Amino acid sequence: MARGHGRILTSIWEDSDFLKLDEKEQRFYLFLISQPNLNHAGLLPLTLRRWSRKANGLTAADVEKRLQSLDDARFIVMDDDTEELLIRSFVRNDGVWKQPKVMGAMVSGAMEISSRRLRRALLAEVERIPLGELSNEPGSRGVSIRQQVSEHIETLRKVFREPDPTPSGRGSGTPSAPPSGTPSDTPAEGDRKASTRAHAPASRAHSPAPAPTPAPTTVSAEAGEQPPVDVEETGFAGAPEGASDEGEPVTAQTIVGEWLNRTSKRPPKAVIGQVAKQIKKLLDEGIAPDDIRGGLAIWMTKGYAPSAIPSFVNQAMNTTPAQQGPTTAPRQIPEEEIESALRFG
């Protein structure tokens, strides 16, 4: 669902790096963080012409110039090839990481990123989340907020991990160097892709704390709020309002609610019901909710029927590149388990 507002933190006017920007660049940064289609990962499509129509006399060339300045100053990261833009420190500074449910939505939003450069930048930012500040007290399910957020981060690591180019197959699972605790870190120069914008070398300016985005809310239609789906018809109620309640179990309703929040128009009830049934089956099998979210995010980009969701969940679960060297012996699967799976399929 599109955001209804974008709040600006007053501390932005005390940020020395932000104050180094000229007023046009500052205004455009505020423009970006108030866009209705900015997702929880800080991702936006790069739409110069559309943005140029938001002010009298503004041209696409003006927009390009201001975006270039913000990219050079490391407030944003762009990729011309994939036409994507990332507000670099949005997840950390927006407080998304403090709410496990919103972090789940962030992971789903991050799955939409095509650019390797943007993926590396986001992963580097996520690695800097101060997990030690989160509560480690077990919730009603026996899982703390810290553990839930850690699991979301691990999901992102698995999906964004790139093959190790070294023959040994050893090394870090993340492509970027370990970040420090300061917000002035910049991605490695190798992260920059060749571009028609002729990106300049990265400066050491940091991006200020962007405005917090609201947690996922119930899906709304173009002319008003949609009613919840009939439970009797689909077996799933409409998406609940987003919250950060500690310890709530992740159900099919939770995940389908997140999915509905990310659709531009509410799908037909029959489709929602099919998606809900697929997700419930996966949860009943013991598939981790984050793996299901990852597969659902991939499925949304493909245009396949809901029956294909398990295949995309499997893809999300098995994206870790194979490494050279000894491997453990394959698990022996009982014949009755295979037969059961074949009957289920």
N, C-alpha and C positions, 0 to 999 in steps of 0.2 A: 504494500500500500504506500502511496506517495506521502511524504511527510507534510504535515500541515504548517510547520514553522521551523525555524532554525534559530536557536538562541546564541547570542554572542557573549562570551565571558568578558567581564569588565577588565580582567587582568591582561587582556590583549594589548591595552593601551599603555602598559608598563613594560612590554616586551621590546627590548632594544633592537632585535633583528626585524621585528615587524615595523618599528618606527623608522628603519632605514629605507623602507620601500617608499616610493612616491605615492601621492594620494590616489592616483588611478590604479596602481597595483594593489594598494590596500583595499580599495573598494571592490576590485575584482575578486580578491581572495574572499571577502565577505559575501560576495555574490555566489561564489562556488559553494561555500559551506551552507548556504541557505537554499540550495536547489532542491526541489521536491523529489527528484529521482536519485539523490545521493543515498547509497545503501549503507548498511552498518559496517562495511569494510572500508568505507571512504571512497568508493568507486563511482566514477561518472563516465558516460560516453563523451567523446571529444567532438562537440558540435559547434564549431566556430560560427557558421552562418546563423544558426538559431540563436546563439548568444548575442550576436551582433545586433539582433533586432530588439534587444531589451533596453536600449537607450537611444535617444535621438542623436543621430550623427555618428554613432559607433559603427565601425566597419569590421569585416572579418580580419583585415590586416591589423587593426588596432587590437583586437582580441588576441590574435596570434602573438603580437609583441608583448602583451601583458602576461600571457601564459608562459612565454619564453623566460621572462624575468622571474616569475614565480618558480619555474622549474630550475633555473640557474641558482636561485637562492634556496632551493631544497624545500620550499613550502609544498610543492606538488611534484609528482613524477608523471611524465607523459610518455606515450608511445604512439608515434604517428602511424606505424604499420598496422597496429590493431585498433587505432582510434580510441584509446582509453586514457583516462586520467585518474590518478590516485592522490587524494589528499593524504600526504605521507604519514603524519602522526595522529590521524583521526581516531583510530581505535584506542590508542593509549590516552590521549588528552581528552577524548570525549567521555571517558568513563564506561565505554562499552564493556571493558574487561571486568568490571565489578559485578556484572549481572550475568549469571550462567546462561539464562535463556536468551538474552540478547547476544551473548557470545556465540551461541548456537546459530542464531540468525546471521551473525558476522561470518562464520565459517561458510554457510550456504551462499552468502553474497560473494565471498572471496572465490568460490568455485567458478564464478562467472568470469574471472580474469583470464584473458588469453595471453597477455604479454608476460614473457619471462622476466623482463625488467621490473614490471610492477609487482609480480609475485615475489621476487627477491626483496624488493623494498618493503612490502607488507610483512613478509616473514621476519625480516630484520627488526621491524618495529614491534611485532608480537613477541619476539624473543626478549624484548626489553620490558615487558609487563612486570611490575613488581609484585609477584605472587605472594611474597612474604607479608604484604599488607592485607591480604584476604584472610577471612576467618578460616581456621582449620578445625573448628568444632563440628562434629558430626551433626547432620540435620536429621529430619524424621526418617529418612531412608538410610541413615548411617553414612552419608556422603557429604563431605564439607563443601563449601563454596570454592575453596582453593582447589580441591580435587576435581570438581566439575570443570572449572576454568582450565586447569592443567590438561584435562582430557580433550577439551576443545582445541587447545594449542597443539597437542600431539597429533590430532586429526589433520590440522593444517600442515604440520611438518611432513606427515606421510604423503599427503596429496601433492605438496609443492616440492618434495625432495627430488633432486635431479641425479642422474647416474654419475658416479664418480669416474672422472676421466683417467685416473691413475691405474696402472696395471694391477696394483695390489688389491684394488677394490676397497681399500680402507679409507677412512677420512670422515669428516663431519657430514651429517645428513643435510645440513643447510648449506646453500651455495655461497652465502656471504660470510665475511669475517665476523667473529663474535663481537657484538656491539658493546659499547661502554655504557655507563649509566647516564651520560649526558645526551640531551636532544640534538646536539650539533653533529652527530655522526652522519656520514654520507656513505651511500653505497659505493662499492669499488668501481673504478673507472670502467672496468670491463662490463659493467651492467648497462652501460649506455649503448643503445643500438643506433646504427646508421639511420639518419633521418633527414627529411627534406627541410627540417627546421634548423639544422646545423647547430645542435646543442653545444653550448659552451661548457668548459669544465665546471664541475660542481663547486659551489662556494660552501662555506661552513656555517651559513645562517641556518637557524632552526625554525621550524614552523610552530606557531603559538598554539595554545589549546583551542581547538575549534569548538563550536557550539554543540552541546549534547543533543543527540537525536532521541526522539521518544522511543520507548519500547514498542514492539509490534502491537497493533491494535486491530480491531475487527475490520474486515474488508468492507469497503464502501463502494457503492455504485457511482456512476458519473453524476447522477442527480440526487443522491442521497445514500443513506446507509442500507446495506443489504441485510435482510433477516437471516438468522442462523439456518443452517441446513436442517431439514426434518430428520431427526434421529431414526424414526421408524422407516424412512425411505432409504437412507444411506448407511445407517449404523454409525454415523459420525455427526456430532454437533459442530456448528460453525466455530471459527477460530476464536479462542478466548482472548481477552485483552492481555497484552504482554505485561509481564511482571517479573520480579526477581525473587519471588518467594523461595526461600531456601528449602531444599529437601523434597520438593514435589516430584513425584515419579514422572518420567517421560512416557507418555502414552501415544497411541496413534493419533488421538485428538490433538495432542501437543504439536506433533510434527506436521500433520496436515494443516493445522492452524497457521504454522509458520509458512508453509507453502502457499496457502491462500493469500497471506499478507504480501507475497511477492508477485502475485499474478496481476496483470494490468486490468483484466476483467474477470469477474467471477465465473469459473467454469460451470458447465451444466451439472446438475445434481448427480446424474448417473456417473459422470467422470469422477466427481469428488468421492462418490461411494466406492468406485473401483480402486482409486488411489488409497483410500483409507483401508480397504480390505488387504491390499498388497502390503501396506506398512504394518498392519496388525499381524499378518502372517510372519513377516520378517522379525518383528519384536518377539513373537511367540517362539521363534527359532533360537532366540538369544542373540540376534544380531545387534551390535552396539548402536544406539541412537545416532551417534555422530557419523557412523558408516552409512546409515540410512539417509541422513541429511546430505552427505556427500554424493551418494548415488542419485538422490532426487534432484540435486542441483545440476548434475550432468544430464539427466533425463529431460529436464526442462528445456535444454538447449537443442534437443534432437528431434522433437516432434513425433516420438513414438507413442504407441498406446500404453496405458497404465500397466498392461501385462508384462512390459519390458523392464519395469522398474527393478526387479531383482537382478537382472543382468548388469544394470548400471551400478547397483549397490556393490555387486561383486567387483566391478571395475574399480570403484572407489576404495574397496578394501584391499586390493592387490596392486596398488600403484608403486609400492616400494621396489626400486630396481634390484634385480638379482646381482649378487656379488660373487666374485670368484673365490675359490678356496673350498675347503670341506663344507659340506652341508649335512644337516641332520637327516636321518633315514626317514622316508615318507611314512606318514601315519597309516596304519593298516585299518581300512574301513570295513566293518562287518558287512557281509552280503545282505543281511536283512535291512541294514541302514540304506544301502544303495537301492534295494528294491523299493523301500518306502519312499525314497526321494523320487524314483522314476514314476511311481504311482501318483505322487503329489504333483509332479510336473505335468 
